[in-house]
Amino acid sequence: MNTKLKQLFATAMFLIMTMFIGEQASAATGSTGGSDNFFHHYVVVPFSELIKGIAGIFHGNYGLSIIFVTIIVRVLVFPLFANQYKKQRAMQEKMALVKPELDAIQSRLKKTKDPVKQREIQQEMMQLYQKHNINPLAMGCLPMLIQFPILIGFYYAIRSTPEIASHSFLWFNLGHSDIIVSLSAGFMYFIQFYVSQKLNAQNAQSNPAAQQSAKIMGFFFPVMMTIFSINVPAALPLYWLTSGLLLTIQSVVLHQVYQKNKKAIQPAESATK
């Protein structure tokens, strides 16, 4: 789990840096990548047109348009998110089941310095994984990777739609930074982390090291999100705020459904034994 948390942390930082570099490059060149760019033409432009079209339905309210399109995007990627969640929970339960045996094997591995003995113990660990049908690398990464082009495409669509910058929503101008919206976006991601910790409290107790790593990331990422939000037009943190809220709601719903199905399956399994 520590490795997975590090990978998630690295992925988050990579996305932030990609967005930041792209923002600076576009500001310097006045370009959004050109219509000859495949990603721009087939992902960013359609999202941009969708934002403008829905804004027209809302009488030019681009703030409501961003919120509405964010809901559409989250609904589109929800099946992928649900599939990823299901695989991760199944893997977590399997890892919790083998944890006592795995801890004993890892303890022996740390104590020995003999390369031959180390290979034997590592082979024993792999046999344990095979016995319980565990693949540490199969943690539902593919659905997460499929979501990225959609989410990043929507991000660039907001950034590259000039009409947004000339409109206001509630008290703030969508084209200028706003401290309240920025703080709200960062706080929303902290709430998302807090809810995630509560939903996964049982798994966290079985792996205190991973819990500590998750706490560090859970506090660090909202701070980074706030800093980044302050330095971009308010339309972007409005998107992140809405997306974070929807993601939190989806996580709670998936947890409730998963727990309900789990309770329904357990009596049936007991009856067949």
N, C-alpha and C positions, 0 to 999 in steps of 0.2 A: 504493500500500500504506500510506503514511503516513496518508492520509485514512481508510482502513478501520480502522487501528489506533486512531485517534482516536475513530471511531464506536463501536468495541467498548468502548473505555475509558469513553466517555460512557454507553453502555448499562449497563455494569457498575455505574457510580456511580449511575445512575438507579434501578436495581433495589435497590441497597443503601439508598439514601435512602427509596425507597418502602416497603421492609420496616421500616426504622427508624421512619418516621413512623407507619406502620400500627400498630407495636408500642406506641408512645407513646399514640396515639389510643385504642387498645383498653384500655390500662391506665387511662387517664383516664376513659373512659366506661363501662367494664365491658361493652362490646359487641363482637361480632365481625362486625358489619355487618348483622345482622338476616336472618331467613329470607326476607324479601321481596326481598332482593338476589339477582339472577339468578346471578351468579358464585358467591356463597356457597352458594346452595341447590343448584345443579347441579354444582358442582365441589368446593368445600370440604367440604360435608356428606358426600357420598359417600366422599371420601378419609378423613374422620374416622371414619365407620362402618366402613370397610375396616380402618383401624388397630385399632379396638376389636375387630372380629371376629377378626382374625388374632392379636391379643393373647390372646383367649380360647382359641384353638387352642394357643398356647404357654403356657397356664396363667397368664395375666395378665402375661407378660413383654413389656412395651411396648417395651423396647429392641430385642429381637429382631423385634418387629412392625415397628418403624420401619425396621430394616435390610431386612427382607423386602419391605416395600412399596416401599422405595427401589429395590430390584432390579426389582420389577414396573414401576415408573415408567420406569426406565432402559431396560428391554426395550421398553416401549411407544413411547418416543420414539426408539429406536435407528434405525428406518428413516428417520426425518426427519434424524437426525444423520448417517447414512451418505450420504444424498442431498446434504446440505449439504457434507460432506467431499469427495465426488466432484466436485461443481461447483467448489469452491475449488481443489482440486488441478489440475483441468483448466485453470482460469483462470490459475493460477500458472505452469503450463507454457507456456501461450500468451504470457503477459507476459514470461517469460524468453526466449522465442524472438524476440520483437520488441524486446527491451531495447536492443540496439545502435542500431537505427534510431530508437527512441523517445527515447533519450538525446540523439542528435544533433538531433532536432527540438526537444526541450525546451531544449537549449543555445542554439539559434538564437532560440527564443522569448524567452529571458531577455535576450539581447543586444539585441534590437530594441525601440525605443520607439515605433515607428510603428504606430498602431492598425490601419491597413489591412493592413500586413505581418503584424501579430499575428493578425488574423483569417484571413489566408491560411495561416499556419503551423498555426493551430488546425484549419483545414479539412483540411490535410495529415495532421494527427494523427488526425482522425476517419476519413479514408480508409484510414489504416494499420490502425486498429481494424476497419473494415469488411472489409478485405482478408483479415484473419486471423480474422474472425468473433468479435471480442472486444467484450464489453459490460462496461465497468468497473463498472456498477451492478448487474450480474447476478452476485452473488457468493454466491448461495444464502441470502439473507436471509429468504425466506419460510418455509423449514423451521424456521429459528431462532426466528422470531416465533410460529410455531404451537406450539413447545415451551414458550414462556414461560407461557401460561395453566395448563398442566399442572403445571409445576415450581413456580410461584408458588402454585397452588391447594393443592399438597401441603404447601408451607411453611406456609400459613395453617391447614391442617387440623391440623398438628402443634401449632401455636401455640394453636389454639382448642379443643383436646380436653382438658378439665380432668382426665380420668383419668390422663393421662400424668404430670402434675406430682406425683402422689402415689405414684409408683413409682420404684424404683431399678433400675439396670442395671450389672452388674460392681461397681465401687467407688463410683459416683457416683449422685446423685439426679437424675432426669431433669428435675425442676422447678426445680433450682438450677443456677447457673453452675458450671463446673468448668474450672480452668486447664489441666489436662492435655488434656482433650478439645478445648478451644479452640485450644491450641497445635498439637495434632495435625491439626485441621481446616485451620488456616493452612498448616502444613507440607505437607499433602497437596496443596494448591493450588500450592505452590511446586514440588513433585515433578511435578505435572501440567504446569506451565510448562516445567520442565527437560526432561521427556520430549518435549514438543512441539517444543522447540528442537532436540533431537537428531534427531527425525524429519524436521524441515524444514531441516536444516543446509545442504543443497545450494541451496535457494531463498534462504536467508538470505545466503549468500555473494554472490549476485548483486544484493543490495539491502542494503548496510550501514546505510543511513539507517533503513530499516524495522526492521532487526535491533536497532539502538540503541533505537528507540521501544518495541519488543517487550520488551526487557530492563527498561526502566523500568516498564512496565506489569506485567511478570512478577514484579518484586520488590514493587511497590506494592500490588497486589491481595491477595496473601497476608497482608500486614501489616494491611490494612483488614479482611480477613476475620477475622483473629485478634482484633483490637480489638472488632469487632462480636460475635464469638462469646462473648467474655468477659462481655458485657453482656446476654446472653439465656440462657434455660434450656438446660441441656446437651443436651436432646433435639434442638435445632436444629443445633448443630455436629456431633452424631452423624450426623444426616442429611447434612450437607454433607461430612463425612469419608467416609461410605459412597458418596455420589454422586460425589465427586471421584475416589475409587479406581476405581469402575466406569467413569467417563469416561476415565480414563487407560488402563485395560485395553482399552476399546473403541477408543481412538485407536491403540494399538499394533496391535490386530487388523486394523483398517481399513487401516493403513499396510502391513502385511505382505500382506494380500489385494490391495491396489492395486498394490504392487510386483510381486507374483507374476503378476497379470493383465497388467501392462505388459510384463513380460519375455516372456510367452506371445504377446502381440500383435505385438511387434517382429519376431520371425523371420518371422511370417506376412506382415507388410507388406513385408519385404525380399524374400520369395519372389515376391510379385506384381509387383515392379518389374522 
